[in-house]
Amino acid sequence: MDLKAYLTTTTQSELVEKINKAADQYGWRSVTQSAISQWLSGRVPVERAIQLEYVTDGMITREECRPDIFSRRVLSNPPQDTQIG
């Protein structure tokens, strides 16, 4: 689930509350609703992608937030011209 889909199940203010509660506990920087709005229209910062995965218990994954950094590429069909041996 990506951030936009997750926010159909909760509000931005509830997500801010979750992140900031964890921020107090783990020494992260706090976040604002404005920042979350920016993430929705742009790119989630790498550190925030990891934090979102944590505070949502994996409902939002770092791979979905930042596939350019955390890609799980699985080569299911290798090229036919690849020969071994």
N, C-alpha and C positions, 0 to 999 in steps of 0.2 A: 504494500500500500504506500502510495506517495503522500506527501504532505497535504496536498489539496484534497485527496480522498479522505485522509484522516480527519481533516477539519470539517467533514460532513458528519462526523460522529461526536464531535466536541467543539467547543468554542475556542477562539484564539486566546481569550483570557484564561481559560482553564489550562491550555497548553503552556502559556507563560507561567502560570502558577506552578505547574509540574517542573518546568525547567528551572525556575528560580528556587524552588525548594531543594532540588538536587544541587544547584549552584551553591547554596548556603552550606550544604553538607560536604561537598567535594572541592570547594574553592574555585568553581567555575565563575566566569563573568555572568552577570545577570542578563536577561533579555527583555525586550519590550515588544508590545504588539506591533509597533511600527517595523521592527526588525523582521518579524514573521511575515508581515505584509510584503516586505522587500524580497524575502526568500521566495514567496509565492510568484512574484513577477520576475524573478531573476534566478540567482544561483545560491544555494545553501552553502555557507562556508564549511570547509572540511571538518573542523572541530565540532561544528554544530550538527553536522550529519551524524557523527558518532554519538553525540549527546541525545539527539532525537531518537535514535535507535534504542538507547538505554532507557530514557524516560517513558517511552511508549511500549516498553517490553517487547521490542522487535516488530511492532506493527508497522512502523516506518523503518525501512532499512537504509543503511548508509549507501548501499548499492543503488537504491532507487533515487536517493537524493543527489548522489555524485557518481554516476556510472563512469565518468571520465577518470576517476581516481580509484574507485573500489569495484571495478568490473569483474564479474565472474564469468569469464568466457569459457565455454565448454565446446571443444571441437568434436562435434558428434559425427560429422562426415568428412574425414580427411580427403584431401585431393586425390583423385584417381591415379594420377601419374607418379605418386609417391611410392617408391619401391624400397623395401628393406632387404639388405644383403646383397 
